[in-house]
């Protein structure tokens, strides 16, 4: 039996190299996986780094959100993300956490699923605390309510500080 279609939201970020190119390439690679179909892509936002070492504070991120529809389960997407990030030179070891990177891809949500095992936590545990995730997601799906909260994405955005810390870019990706 075939799985029903599932919307998956990805947060994409880059703070090294040609950031717009990196995000566009990662988007293309995500859309080449199986039956993935783009539902929406946000604008690009330049953001201050969060939770990085002091020596990397000057490396601003470009962030965006991509929403796809697929019949592949969320867990399978962990492998696809790891392969894509690896092609960009990303390592997943202790020293790499919050280090500068050409691409960072996180699953924000997978339909209405709550997942918390096997290295996958969905919705992303810190999505609602991060304006660089919430603002682009609100651009695409302001009325979505993610599992674990009773507020819409737009309502959560209204409560977050730091509106002046994001700059929306007019560039296409």
N, C-alpha and C positions, 0 to 999 in steps of 0.2 A: 504494500500500500504506500502511495506517495504522500509525503508530508504536505500539509497545507502551506500556502504562501505565508511568509514571515517577513515583517519589516525589521531590519537591523540598522541601528544608528551607530556610525563610527565617528569618533573624534580624531582628526588628523592634525599633526603639528610638525613644524620644521624650524630649526634655528641654525642650520649650517648650509653653506653652499647657496645655490639658486633655489631659494625656498619656494617660489611659485612653481617652478619646474618640478621640484620634488613632490609637492602636493598634487600637481596635475598627473604626474607619472604614477604615484601611489593610487590615485583615484582610478586611472585607466586599468591598473593591474587588479584592483578589487573588482572592477566591473567585468574583467575577463574570467573570473572564477565561476565555473558552472553556469547556472541559470541566472546569475545576478542581473538585476534590472534597476537602473537608477530611478528613485522616487523623487529625490531632490538633493541639491547641494547648496550650502549656504554661501554667503559672501566670505571673503577672506578677512581676517582680523589680525592686526599686529598687536601683540601683547607682551607684557613684561614677563620674564621667566618666573616660575613659581617653584619653590623648594629646590633651588639649585645652589651649588657651592658659590661662594662670593666671587671667585675668579671667572665665573660664567655669567654673572648678573648682566653684563653688557650685551649678551647675545639674545636679542629679542626674537620671539617666536612669531611665525605666521600660523594661525589656527583656522580650522574650518570643520564643518560637519557634513557628512555624506550619509544619506539614508537610501538603502537599497531594499528590494524585495527579492526573496530567494526561497527555495524549498529546502536548502541545506540547513541543518541544525546549527545553532550558535557555536556549539563546541567545535565543529569542523572549521569554523572561521578562525579559531586560535592558530591552527596549523597554517592556514593561508596567510594570516597576518605575520607569523614568525618568518615564513619564507620571503614575503615581500620586504619586511624590515631587514632581513639578512642580506638581501640583494643590495640594499642601501648601506650595508656595512654595519648594521646594528648588532651589538653583542648583548646577550642577556646574562650578565654576571654581576656580582656585587658592585664592582667599580662603575658599571654602566648606568646604574640607577640615577636618573635625573641629570645625566651627562649630556652635553650638546649632541645633537643627532640630526641627520638629514631627514629622517622621518620617524614619527612615533604614531602608532595607530592603536586606539583603544575602542572596545565595544562599549557604547553607552547603554544601549538597550537592545533587547531582542523580543519584539512583540510585547506581550504582557508577562513574559517569563521571569521568574525569580530563580537564579542559578547561583549556587555557592559551593561548588566542589570541583575537583580535578583541575585546579589552577584557573578556573573561570568564575568570576563574580559579576553577575548581571542583575540589575543595573550596576553600572560602575559605581563603586562605593563612595567616590568623592564628586560625582558629576554635579550634584546640586550645590556644591561649595565653590565651583569654579566658573567664574563668569565667562572665561574663554571657551567653555563648553556650553553653558546655558544660553548665552546670547545667540550664537549661531543656530543652536537647536530651536530656540524660540522663533527665529526667523522662518524656519521651515515648518515647525509643528507646535505653535504656541499653546494649543489646547490639549496636547498630549499629557496624560497623567501616567508617570512611570510607577511601576510597582514599588511599594514601600513608602509612598507619599500620597497625600490626599489633595495636593495642589497641582495645578497645571504648570507647565514649563514657564509660561508667561508670568504666573503669580510668583513663582520662585525667583525669576529674574528681577522682579520688582523689589525683592528683599535683599538682593546682593549689593554690597558696596563695590566701588571701583569702576563705575561707568566711564570715568575719564582715563582709565588704564587701557582701554581697548580703542583701536583706531580701525574703522572699517575702510577697506581698500576697494577701489573701483576695478581692480584687475580681475580678469576672468581666469579661471583655472579649470 
